[in-house]
Amino acid sequence: MSEIVEHTRRLLDICKRHGVLVATAESCTGGMIISLMTDLPGSSSMVDRGFITYSNEAKMEMLGVRRATLDAHGAVSEQTALEMAAGALERSNAGLTLSVTGIAGPDGGSAEKPVGLVWFGVALEGRESFAEKRVFDNRGRDFIRAETVRTALELGIEALSDQAQTGQATP
């Protein structure tokens, strides 16, 4: 778990350097990412809020995910992850948002969408949002959720590091 805490510290340090607040839109992690962030002293100057949107209704109501997206692609999809990240950016004061939606198990998987499938969305103000797909080994719910948290933090770090390298202005 210390690696995850270190990733959390690193992301928040980068947010502070860039003057960017971060928000999360979490489904399969149920708030684990935002909880780790707010566990760290001083995080209030880098963390705006967390949206815990476990149900489809919550995704629609809190983040503006379209019913048509959920009907056509499902909650665990690239399109939903992108809409979650964009909705969190639009509905917060954050300049960086991280979304996660996946199947942590032990139930709920299928041949098309196995247990361990997670879609990540990253929205950074002034940049095009992107999504990434990962399929983690089905080594249990706790493992999948921990890997999801770690990966989301890494994607946030990479997004802000890429911004610095490309010379993009911070929001």
Backbone as CSV, one residue per row, in Angstrom:
resi,resn,N_x,N_y,N_z,CA_x,CA_y,CA_z,C_x,C_y,C_z
1,MET,0.817,-1.210,0.000,0.000,0.000,0.000,0.852,1.262,0.000
2,SER,2.089,1.160,0.454,2.937,2.354,0.513,3.217,2.922,-0.877
3,GLU,3.287,2.056,-1.910,3.474,2.549,-3.278,2.298,3.425,-3.694
4,ILE,1.107,3.022,-3.324,-0.076,3.802,-3.666,-0.070,5.139,-2.937
5,VAL,0.322,5.137,-1.677,0.406,6.394,-0.920,1.447,7.309,-1.558
6,GLU,2.567,6.744,-1.991,3.608,7.544,-2.644,3.090,8.144,-3.960
7,HIS,2.356,7.349,-4.735,1.747,7.869,-5.970,0.773,9.007,-5.650
8,THR,0.016,8.840,-4.582,-0.947,9.871,-4.186,-0.212,11.157,-3.843
9,ARG,0.832,11.052,-3.044,1.642,12.234,-2.684,2.222,12.894,-3.933
10,ARG,2.737,12.073,-4.826,3.363,12.613,-6.041,2.344,13.369,-6.895
11,LEU,1.156,12.784,-7.068,0.123,13.464,-7.848,-0.254,14.792,-7.202
12,LEU,-0.471,14.789,-5.900,-0.859,16.029,-5.233,0.255,17.067,-5.271
13,ASP,1.508,16.640,-5.175,2.637,17.571,-5.298,2.652,18.223,-6.682
14,ILE,2.415,17.419,-7.714,2.391,17.958,-9.081,1.208,18.916,-9.238
15,CYS,0.063,18.558,-8.682,-1.101,19.454,-8.725,-0.764,20.790,-8.075
16,LYS,-0.102,20.727,-6.938,0.266,21.954,-6.217,1.207,22.812,-7.056
17,ARG,2.213,22.195,-7.644,3.167,22.931,-8.484,2.478,23.602,-9.671
18,HIS,1.476,22.932,-10.220,0.755,23.465,-11.384,-0.417,24.359,-10.995
19,GLY,-0.731,24.421,-9.720,-1.883,25.209,-9.287,-3.200,24.625,-9.771
20,VAL,-3.269,23.296,-9.803,-4.441,22.595,-10.327,-5.109,21.809,-9.204
21,LEU,-6.419,21.958,-9.097,-7.190,21.109,-8.197,-7.549,19.826,-8.923
22,VAL,-7.702,18.747,-8.166,-8.063,17.456,-8.738,-9.406,17.010,-8.169
23,ALA,-10.184,16.326,-8.999,-11.440,15.712,-8.576,-11.492,14.308,-9.166
24,THR,-12.269,13.445,-8.526,-12.423,12.085,-9.031,-13.888,11.795,-9.318
25,ALA,-14.094,10.867,-10.241,-15.418,10.318,-10.544,-15.239,8.807,-10.482
26,GLU,-15.689,8.202,-9.389,-15.373,6.804,-9.117,-16.623,5.931,-9.106
27,SER,-16.489,4.786,-9.731,-17.533,3.779,-9.671,-16.996,2.559,-8.936
28,CYS,-16.207,1.733,-9.589,-15.782,0.462,-8.998,-14.900,0.621,-7.765
29,THR,-14.293,1.781,-7.568,-13.451,2.003,-6.395,-14.225,2.609,-5.235
30,GLY,-15.432,3.050,-5.462,-16.292,3.526,-4.386,-15.707,4.625,-3.524
31,GLY,-14.848,5.463,-4.068,-14.278,6.578,-3.320,-12.889,6.340,-2.756
32,MET,-12.284,5.211,-3.110,-10.955,4.902,-2.568,-9.897,5.929,-2.987
33,ILE,-9.994,6.428,-4.211,-8.981,7.362,-4.701,-9.065,8.679,-3.930
34,ILE,-10.260,9.236,-3.848,-10.409,10.510,-3.146,-10.107,10.341,-1.660
35,SER,-10.418,9.184,-1.092,-10.111,8.924,0.308,-8.607,8.945,0.551
36,LEU,-7.845,8.307,-0.318,-6.384,8.328,-0.183,-5.841,9.752,-0.269
37,MET,-6.404,10.536,-1.186,-5.936,11.914,-1.324,-6.204,12.717,-0.059
38,THR,-7.414,12.589,0.464,-7.771,13.399,1.629,-7.171,12.862,2.925
39,ASP,-6.601,11.671,2.904,-5.864,11.157,4.066,-4.575,11.936,4.294
40,LEU,-4.053,12.571,3.247,-2.765,13.257,3.350,-2.934,14.669,3.894
41,PRO,-2.152,15.043,4.878,-2.223,16.398,5.423,-1.945,17.435,4.328
42,GLY,-2.708,18.498,4.332,-2.518,19.572,3.360,-3.214,19.352,2.041
43,SER,-3.916,18.238,1.897,-4.534,17.925,0.607,-5.656,18.885,0.229
44,SER,-6.188,19.617,1.186,-7.310,20.509,0.879,-6.937,21.593,-0.125
45,SER,-5.656,21.887,-0.275,-5.254,22.897,-1.252,-5.081,22.316,-2.656
46,MET,-5.215,20.983,-2.807,-5.073,20.349,-4.118,-6.295,19.530,-4.523
47,VAL,-7.150,19.195,-3.569,-8.295,18.326,-3.850,-9.578,19.146,-3.799
48,ASP,-10.386,19.016,-4.849,-11.657,19.729,-4.879,-12.795,18.863,-4.351
49,ARG,-13.009,17.694,-4.984,-14.128,16.833,-4.570,-14.028,15.480,-5.237
50,GLY,-14.845,14.569,-4.723,-14.966,13.241,-5.309,-16.424,12.923,-5.566
51,PHE,-16.696,12.421,-6.740,-18.034,11.955,-7.100,-18.009,10.430,-7.025
52,ILE,-18.823,9.854,-6.164,-18.917,8.404,-6.089,-20.219,8.026,-6.775
53,THR,-20.082,7.456,-7.963,-21.237,7.217,-8.828,-21.299,5.735,-9.165
54,TYR,-21.703,4.968,-8.187,-21.717,3.513,-8.326,-22.837,3.054,-9.252
55,SER,-23.975,3.693,-9.179,-25.110,3.297,-10.022,-25.147,4.107,-11.310
56,ASN,-25.844,3.581,-12.297,-26.024,4.325,-13.548,-26.768,5.632,-13.285
57,GLU,-27.757,5.595,-12.396,-28.514,6.799,-12.074,-27.593,7.875,-11.512
58,ALA,-26.686,7.492,-10.643,-25.740,8.460,-10.075,-24.836,9.028,-11.167
59,LYS,-24.393,8.187,-12.085,-23.555,8.664,-13.187,-24.303,9.722,-14.003
60,MET,-25.579,9.477,-14.256,-26.374,10.425,-15.038,-26.650,11.697,-14.233
61,GLU,-27.124,11.549,-12.995,-27.515,12.699,-12.181,-26.329,13.565,-11.771
62,MET,-25.265,12.948,-11.315,-24.148,13.715,-10.761,-23.142,14.175,-11.800
63,LEU,-22.989,13.395,-12.885,-21.928,13.685,-13.848,-22.445,14.008,-15.247
64,GLY,-23.733,13.807,-15.474,-24.283,14.098,-16.796,-23.997,13.037,-17.838
65,VAL,-23.642,11.829,-17.408,-23.468,10.736,-18.373,-24.821,10.508,-19.037
66,ARG,-24.812,10.417,-20.338,-26.062,10.282,-21.089,-26.601,8.854,-21.005
67,ARG,-27.916,8.758,-20.852,-28.560,7.441,-20.851,-28.247,6.705,-22.144
68,ALA,-28.221,7.436,-23.252,-27.927,6.803,-24.550,-26.549,6.154,-24.539
69,THR,-25.593,6.766,-23.862,-24.250,6.190,-23.752,-24.298,4.895,-22.956
70,LEU,-24.975,4.929,-21.832,-25.081,3.745,-20.983,-25.839,2.629,-21.701
71,ASP,-26.908,2.990,-22.409,-27.688,1.976,-23.140,-26.874,1.351,-24.272
72,ALA,-26.128,2.171,-24.979,-25.387,1.683,-26.154,-24.089,0.966,-25.787
73,HIS,-23.413,1.440,-24.742,-22.066,0.938,-24.448,-21.917,0.306,-23.074
74,GLY,-22.834,0.596,-22.166,-22.757,0.082,-20.806,-21.961,0.999,-19.899
75,ALA,-22.078,0.739,-18.600,-21.377,1.556,-17.610,-19.869,1.364,-17.687
76,VAL,-19.438,0.175,-18.072,-18.008,-0.121,-18.151,-17.605,-0.035,-19.617
77,SER,-17.247,1.192,-20.029,-16.909,1.438,-21.432,-16.051,2.694,-21.542
78,GLU,-15.382,2.798,-22.661,-14.581,3.984,-22.948,-15.446,5.234,-22.912
79,GLN,-16.607,5.144,-23.563,-17.483,6.297,-23.684,-17.958,6.780,-22.312
80,THR,-18.329,5.842,-21.442,-18.791,6.224,-20.110,-17.652,6.827,-19.300
81,ALA,-16.465,6.241,-19.369,-15.318,6.787,-18.633,-15.022,8.220,-19.081
82,LEU,-15.100,8.473,-20.387,-14.860,9.829,-20.898,-15.930,10.795,-20.422
83,GLU,-17.192,10.382,-20.468,-18.274,11.259,-20.020,-18.207,11.502,-18.514
84,MET,-17.774,10.516,-17.760,-17.602,10.701,-16.314,-16.520,11.744,-16.032
85,ALA,-15.389,11.622,-16.713,-14.289,12.571,-16.493,-14.696,13.983,-16.928
86,ALA,-15.347,14.089,-18.073,-15.785,15.400,-18.566,-16.829,15.995,-17.631
87,GLY,-17.754,15.170,-17.152,-18.782,15.653,-16.242,-18.203,16.144,-14.929
88,ALA,-17.207,15.440,-14.416,-16.556,15.869,-13.178,-15.822,17.187,-13.384
89,LEU,-15.194,17.358,-14.535,-14.490,18.610,-14.833,-15.483,19.764,-14.899
90,GLU,-16.604,19.526,-15.568,-17.626,20.557,-15.742,-18.316,20.916,-14.424
91,ARG,-18.462,19.953,-13.529,-19.234,20.140,-12.302,-18.366,20.360,-11.064
92,SER,-17.126,20.762,-11.276,-16.220,20.996,-10.146,-15.351,22.209,-10.444
93,ASN,-14.497,22.512,-9.504,-13.506,23.572,-9.685,-12.147,23.000,-10.072
94,ALA,-12.134,21.708,-10.386,-10.879,21.021,-10.682,-10.394,21.336,-12.091
95,GLY,-9.083,21.257,-12.260,-8.471,21.358,-13.575,-8.057,20.003,-14.107
96,LEU,-8.095,18.992,-13.234,-7.773,17.607,-13.577,-8.807,16.705,-12.935
97,THR,-9.401,15.826,-13.745,-10.326,14.841,-13.188,-9.933,13.452,-13.653
98,LEU,-10.133,12.501,-12.753,-9.839,11.099,-13.009,-11.123,10.308,-12.811
99,SER,-11.482,9.489,-13.798,-12.670,8.650,-13.648,-12.276,7.181,-13.775
100,VAL,-13.024,6.341,-13.054,-12.823,4.897,-13.130,-14.180,4.206,-13.141
101,THR,-14.305,3.234,-14.032,-15.508,2.419,-14.091,-15.099,1.028,-14.536
102,GLY,-15.470,0.019,-13.754,-14.992,-1.321,-14.084,-15.744,-2.407,-13.359
103,ILE,-15.244,-3.607,-13.512,-15.843,-4.797,-12.917,-14.815,-5.408,-11.960
104,ALA,-15.031,-5.151,-10.666,-14.092,-5.613,-9.647,-14.395,-7.026,-9.160
105,GLY,-15.573,-7.536,-9.480,-15.925,-8.903,-9.113,-16.378,-9.044,-7.676
106,PRO,-16.604,-10.232,-7.252,-16.327,-11.473,-7.967,-17.351,-11.785,-9.064
107,ASP,-18.509,-11.113,-9.022,-19.548,-11.331,-10.028,-19.558,-10.193,-11.029
108,GLY,-20.402,-10.331,-12.038,-20.644,-9.240,-12.967,-19.873,-9.311,-14.261
109,GLY,-18.931,-10.210,-14.372,-18.149,-10.313,-15.592,-18.865,-11.114,-16.664
110,SER,-18.396,-10.942,-17.895,-18.910,-11.695,-19.041,-17.740,-11.948,-19.983
111,ALA,-18.001,-12.644,-21.070,-16.941,-12.892,-22.052,-16.457,-11.575,-22.652
112,GLU,-17.381,-10.664,-22.912,-17.017,-9.359,-23.496,-16.385,-8.425,-22.485
113,LYS,-16.875,-8.496,-21.246,-16.404,-7.610,-20.186,-16.099,-8.466,-18.954
114,PRO,-14.875,-8.981,-18.891,-14.522,-9.892,-17.793,-14.287,-9.157,-16.474
115,VAL,-14.362,-9.900,-15.377,-13.940,-9.359,-14.092,-12.488,-8.906,-14.248
116,GLY,-12.210,-7.714,-13.799,-10.871,-7.132,-13.937,-10.795,-6.041,-14.993
117,LEU,-11.833,-5.925,-15.835,-11.864,-4.877,-16.852,-12.162,-3.535,-16.194
118,VAL,-11.324,-2.550,-16.461,-11.532,-1.198,-15.937,-11.224,-0.195,-17.045
119,TRP,-12.105,0.777,-17.196,-11.871,1.913,-18.086,-11.563,3.127,-17.228
120,PHE,-10.556,3.875,-17.632,-10.113,5.092,-16.950,-10.341,6.278,-17.876
121,GLY,-10.794,7.370,-17.317,-10.921,8.615,-18.070,-10.101,9.686,-17.384
122,VAL,-9.457,10.532,-18.190,-8.678,11.648,-17.661,-9.075,12.892,-18.433
123,ALA,-9.487,13.914,-17.695,-9.811,15.203,-18.301,-8.927,16.260,-17.649
124,LEU,-8.286,17.035,-18.475,-7.402,18.104,-18.029,-7.840,19.365,-18.744
125,GLU,-8.174,20.377,-17.981,-8.694,21.607,-18.562,-7.764,22.117,-19.667
126,GLY,-8.373,22.426,-20.808,-7.613,22.942,-21.935,-6.989,21.872,-22.811
127,ARG,-7.187,20.615,-22.489,-6.623,19.513,-23.271,-7.725,18.536,-23.627
128,GLU,-7.483,17.725,-24.632,-8.448,16.709,-25.009,-8.439,15.579,-23.977
129,SER,-9.628,15.167,-23.568,-9.746,14.059,-22.616,-9.318,12.766,-23.291
130,PHE,-8.914,11.804,-22.478,-8.572,10.501,-23.039,-9.009,9.401,-22.091
131,ALA,-9.121,8.210,-22.636,-9.511,7.039,-21.856,-8.508,5.931,-22.103
132,GLU,-8.343,5.088,-21.099,-7.482,3.908,-21.221,-8.196,2.707,-20.637
133,LYS,-7.941,1.575,-21.237,-8.538,0.310,-20.805,-7.455,-0.563,-20.205
134,ARG,-7.790,-1.202,-19.104,-6.906,-2.190,-18.506,-7.746,-3.408,-18.126
135,VAL,-7.143,-4.575,-18.236,-7.773,-5.785,-17.744,-6.796,-6.393,-16.736
136,PHE,-7.141,-6.257,-15.474,-6.295,-6.763,-14.402,-6.590,-8.241,-14.166
137,ASP,-5.569,-8.967,-13.729,-5.764,-10.371,-13.362,-6.869,-10.470,-12.324
138,ASN,-7.684,-11.480,-12.452,-8.753,-11.692,-11.483,-8.179,-12.370,-10.246
139,ARG,-7.491,-11.568,-9.458,-6.894,-12.056,-8.210,-7.682,-11.554,-7.009
140,GLY,-8.964,-11.322,-7.229,-9.852,-10.887,-6.160,-10.187,-9.414,-6.245
141,ARG,-11.305,-9.091,-5.646,-11.849,-7.733,-5.657,-10.857,-6.710,-5.095
142,ASP,-10.237,-7.020,-3.971,-9.303,-6.075,-3.359,-8.120,-5.783,-4.275
143,PHE,-7.604,-6.806,-4.921,-6.478,-6.629,-5.846,-6.885,-5.728,-7.016
144,ILE,-8.028,-6.008,-7.615,-8.485,-5.230,-8.775,-8.694,-3.774,-8.381
145,ARG,-9.310,-3.544,-7.253,-9.558,-2.162,-6.820,-8.243,-1.444,-6.506
146,ALA,-7.302,-2.119,-5.863,-6.008,-1.493,-5.559,-5.260,-1.151,-6.847
147,GLU,-5.274,-2.054,-7.820,-4.615,-1.784,-9.102,-5.303,-0.639,-9.846
148,THR,-6.612,-0.554,-9.708,-7.364,0.535,-10.324,-6.949,1.871,-9.727
149,VAL,-6.848,1.931,-8.416,-6.418,3.161,-7.739,-5.017,3.541,-8.203
150,ARG,-4.094,2.585,-8.166,-2.707,2.850,-8.562,-2.644,3.382,-9.989
151,THR,-3.355,2.743,-10.893,-3.330,3.138,-12.295,-3.924,4.527,-12.496
152,ALA,-5.034,4.819,-11.828,-5.645,6.147,-11.955,-4.677,7.236,-11.508
153,LEU,-4.001,7.008,-10.394,-3.021,7.983,-9.908,-1.886,8.160,-10.914
154,GLU,-1.396,7.047,-11.465,-0.323,7.119,-12.462,-0.767,7.898,-13.694
155,LEU,-2.004,7.687,-14.135,-2.506,8.410,-15.308,-2.603,9.908,-15.025
156,GLY,-2.989,10.275,-13.820,-3.027,11.683,-13.450,-1.641,12.302,-13.435
157,ILE,-0.681,11.576,-12.883,0.704,12.051,-12.863,1.215,12.239,-14.290
158,GLU,0.970,11.253,-15.133,1.416,11.337,-16.531,0.769,12.510,-17.253
159,ALA,-0.519,12.730,-17.036,-1.220,13.822,-17.721,-0.617,15.172,-17.353
160,LEU,-0.348,15.392,-16.068,0.232,16.669,-15.665,1.693,16.771,-16.071
161,SER,2.419,15.661,-16.080,3.814,15.670,-16.529,3.890,15.963,-18.016
162,ASP,2.984,15.371,-18.808,2.932,15.647,-20.241,2.625,17.113,-20.492
163,GLN,1.749,17.682,-19.686,1.393,19.088,-19.832,2.623,19.963,-19.629
164,ALA,3.418,19.633,-18.614,4.616,20.408,-18.331,5.629,20.275,-19.459
165,GLN,5.758,19.063,-20.024,6.736,18.825,-21.082,6.348,19.501,-22.397
166,THR,5.042,19.626,-22.639,4.611,20.246,-23.884,4.518,21.751,-23.768
167,GLY,4.761,22.257,-22.545,4.753,23.701,-22.348,3.361,24.294,-22.330
168,GLN,2.336,23.473,-22.177,0.972,23.981,-22.119,0.821,24.812,-20.864
169,ALA,0.076,25.875,-20.964,-0.196,26.705,-19.805,-1.076,25.943,-18.834
170,THR,-0.842,26.162,-17.559,-1.700,25.525,-16.565,-2.978,26.333,-16.470
171,PRO,-4.065,25.679,-16.111,-5.347,26.377,-16.015,-5.325,27.433,-14.943
